[in-house]
Every structure is written in C-alpha cells, then in structure tokens.
Amino acid sequence: MSLCIVSTKKNRLMNRRPWMTGLVLISAWAILGVQTAQAADDEAWIEYRQTVMSAIGADMAGIGDILKNGLPLTKNIEFHATAIATNARLVASAFSQRAENGQTDALPDIWQKTDAFAEATDEMREAAEQLAAAVAEGNDAQIGPRVKTLGKSCGSCHKAFRKPKKDSYKNK
C-alpha cells in the first residue's frame, strides 16, 4: 500500500510539472515580450528624436555653408532659421518619452532636469527666431552675432544634455 501512496504522490508531482513549466515559460515569454516591445518602442522614439535633431543640424549646416562660402543666399538664412525655430518646438515632445535603450547620445539629465532642458530648447528657438527676424529686416550687421548666439544655444544644450563626442555611440 505504501508503494501506491508513493506512486500517487509521484503522479501528482509529475502532473504539476508541466503546468509549472508552462507557467514559467509563459512568464518568461511575457517578460521578454515586454522587454522586446520596450526596446522597439525605445528605438522608435530614439529614431524620431534623432530625425528632429538632424533636421536642426542640417539647417545649421546650411547657414554655415552660406556664411563660410560667401554664397549670395543671405535670404535663405531666414528660411533655415525659421525651420530651426519650428523644429525646436518639436524637441520637448520628441524627448518626452524616456528612451535610453539603443544607439543614443542623450544623457539621463534630459529626463531628470526637464525644466532646464525645456529652457535650453526655448533659448534655441528664440535665438533662431531672432536670426530669422534680422534677415527679414535686412539687418545684415546682426546676422553674424545672431548666428553666434544660436550656435552657443545649441552648444550649451549639447554640453549639458548630450554625451561627449568621445563617448558617442557613433565612435563604437
């Protein structure tokens, strides 16, 4: 009779194992699925904000090309500056989701010091608007100083909220 009891207990344990194994597998799958979804979500956010920042960078480069090469396209600076001001309005929302899992140079301070980050993007927008206004008014003497102010606003934000170039994912 004791053999039957042992056998019955063993059967009960054996019957539980597939259920427990299934539960463990389902739990692991759910956790991995959430992590995979989070990683995909992070990648999407990172890609979007890099697109926004690249657009700003492209317009800054356009302004630089015009000025450095003495191109007779001063009026185009107004359009580049206006585009920077417009895209500056997108920066806060582009960084509204904390996404650090992926190829990014964003520092955690963006999400820890949100007021300072918002202030920095507002300064960039204002500097770009002032540059666009100088060009629109035909105030050529103010273009250089306002480009410099815009560049400083970009640089100060990068210094505070972006990894140094030596630590960039682009260098790995």
N, C-alpha and C positions, 0 to 999 in steps of 0.2 A: 504494500500500500504506500509506503514511503516513496517508492520509485515513481508511482503515479503522481504524487504530490510534487516531486521534483520535476517530473516531466511536465506537469500542468504549469508550474511556475516558469519553467523554461519557455514553454509555449507562449505564455503571456508576455514574457520579456521579448521574445522573438517577434511577436505581433506588434509590440510597441516600437521596435527599432525602425521599421520602415516609416512609421508615422513620424517619429522623432527625426529621422534622417530627412524626410520630406520637409518637415518644418524648418530644419537647419538650412536645407538647400533653398527653400523659398525665402527665408530671411536673408540669406547671403545674396540671392538674386535681387531682392528688393533693395538692399543696401547698395549693391553695385549699380543697380539701375538708377537709383537716386544720384549716386556719385557720377555716373556717366552722363545723366541728364544735366547735372550741375556743371560738369566740365564742358558740355556742349553749350549750355547757356552762357557760361563764362566766356567761351570762345566767341560767341556771337556778340556779346557786349564789348569785348576787347576789340574785335574786328570793327565794330561800328565806331567806337571812340577813336580808334586809330585812323579811320577814314575821315572823321571830322577834323582831327588834328593835322592830318596830312593835307587836307584842303587848305587849312590856315597856313601851313608851311609852304605850300605851293604858291599861295598869294604873296607871302612874304618874299619868296624867291623871285617872283615876278617883279615886285617892287625893286628888289635889289638889282636884278638884271637891268632894269630901265635906268636906274641911277648910276650903277657902276660903269655901264657901257655907253652912257650918254645918249640913249635912244630917244628919238623925238616922240615919245609916247607918254609925256607927263600926265595927260588926261586919263590914261589907263590906270594910273596910280589910284585915282579916285575909285575906280571900279574894284580894284584889288582891295583897297582899304575898306570899302563898303562890304565886300564879300567876307573879309576878316571879321568885321563887326557883326555881320549876320551869323556867321558860324560861331562866333564867341557866345552867342545866345544859346547855342546847342550844347556847349561844353558841359554845363551843370547837369543837364539831363543825360548826356552820354556817360557821365561818371556817377549817376545816381545809384546804380547797382554796383555793389562791391564785387568786383570780379578780378581775382588775382591769380587764378589757376590757368596759366597759359603763358604765351610769349607777350609779356608786357613790361614796360619800364615804369609803370605807375607805382608810386610809393604809398604805403598804407595811410600816410598823413592826409591824403585826399579825403578819406572817409573818417578820419579822426579829427581833422581840423576843417570841417565843412565850411564854416564861416570864412576862414582865411582863404580857402580855395575859391569860394564864391566871390570874395572881394578881388582876388587876383584876376579872375576871368572878367569881372566888371571893369577893372582897370585896363585890360587889353581891349575890351570893346570900346571904352571911352577914348582910348588913345587912337584906335582905328577910326572912330567917328571924327575925331579932331583932325586927323590926317586927311580924310576924305573932304572935310569942310575946307581945309586950306587949299586943296587942289580946286575944288568947286569955285572958291572965291578968287582963284588966280593968284593966291598969295605964295608965290614961288619961294620967297625967302623963308617961309615957315615949313616947307616940305621936309627939308633935311632934319631940322630939330624934331619935328613930329615923327618922322620915321625912327629917329633915335629913341624917342620916348616909347614908341610902340615896341621896338626891339628890346628895350630894357624891361618892359612889362612882360614880354614873353620869357626873357631870360630869368627874371626873378621868380616867375612861376615854375619854370623848369628846375631851377636850383632848389626850390622848396618841395616840389611835388613829383619830380622825376628822378629815377636812378641816374647816377653819374654815367657818362658815356662809357667809361671803363668797365662798368658793371652791367651794361646793357645786354639784354638777351641777343641782340644783333651781333655781339662780339663773341658769342659762344659757339 
